[in-house]
Amino acid sequence: MSIIVSELSSDWSREPSEKSTVTYRVDLGDRHYDVFIRSNGLQRQPGLDAALPLALLAAMKLRRPIRVKGALSATYLAGVRQVMALFEASFDEYFAVPIEADSMYQPAPQAGPRKAAFFSGGVDSFFTLIKGQEELTDILYIHGFDVRLDDLPRRAAVSAMGAAVAEGTGTRFIEVESNLGKVIQDFGSWPIHGHGFALMSVARALAGDIGEVRVPGTHSLQHQKPWGSWLDTDPLFSDERLAIVHDACEAERIDKIRRISSEPLAQAYLRVCWGKVDGMYNCCRCEKCLRTMVSLHALNRLEQFTSFPLPLETRDVARTLLPRDGLRIYLAENIELLRQNRPEERALIAALQRQLRRPIWLAVLRLKWRKRFARLKGHFRRLTRRGAGRDLE
């Protein structure tokens, strides 16, 4: 049975400043996913290129062909088939499957003049923006990725951040809203397999006056690996209308932090936290926050970064859990940086070494127990509130 991809509805605004919405359906037969993409930057597309990435993980996982009820760019489809071959070679659970479309089109060999970059406010995003600021015309943020659509306070903070950075760099800030996380997360890991497909879907929905979209690379050229978004796959989603550039370079994460550490916009708005903490822009206690704070501290720049309001505590660094081996790259970088710049920070270096010695399996186990304890604590807090409310009655 084929997985059917189609356009369910569209609502196009007549005013450029107002948002338009396109909704796609990924139909598996026994269930379906209706995925919307909403933005004032959406462009009318000649085919369903933006919808195809939404079905890829499900099709490769279930080993079922894809049927697109609409047109696809011939160049683009050839690239997507190469992406599936790379996934099959890289991940045991995914297999390349046939893709058929109602029709094919050959894009005109002329891309739009504007150049955009995805921008979350993180280290990679700021580095890509600063490095390419003479060429970039737009920055793109997607609500619904790392910040939930119903998390209105943090959404407002991110919107304010994007607007301020755009004004400070002379770029246009394009905000996108989408619920596409579900169809991807049901068939793979968001960071390991899926986030790149989400970015590609949105990029293809914006193709038009934007002729190039840059994806800030997580890993340097030296440390490229199969990943949700990596150098081998992202450019394959390009065609004559849109160039997708995976912005990887020789710079390691610490090189990026060093480069952005003197930038006032980064000092005010750097945002690395994926945790949901009420009233906090960065929680200052998760692995990504502490990793970044240690780097900035080693560079004697942490005090200038007002986006990290809480102090760096050595005990929190020692308790940090690393559930993936790839995270140890950043740990080793921070240890070396501290030894070079602040050798007197022996306790902090020892805390990082303690992380490095902790086995991955133990970190994963402890992380599971911490999450379970946090859920129980939240459940108890809710029950306590309900009991207090009944007492007041």
Secondary structure, 3 states (H helix, E strand, C coil): CCEEEEEEEEECCCCCCCCEEEEEEEECCCCEEEEEEEECCCCCCCCCCCCHHHHHHHHHHHCCCEEEEEEEEHHHHHHHHHHHHHHHHHCCCCCCCCEEEEEEECCCCCCCCEEEEECCCCHHHHHHHHHCCCCCCEEEEEECCCCCCCCHHHHHHHHHHHHHHHHHHCCEEEEEEECCHHHHHCCCCHHHHHHHHHHHHHHHHCECCEEEEEEECCCCHHHCCCCCCCCCCHHHHCCCCCEEEEECCCCCHHHHHHHHCCCHHHHHHCCCCCCCCCCCCCCCCCHHHHHHHHHHHHCCCHHHCCCCCCCCCHHHHHHCCCCCHHHHHHHHHHHHHHHHHCCCCHHHHHHHHHHHHCCHHHHHHHHHHHHHHHHHHHHHHHHHHHHHHHHHC
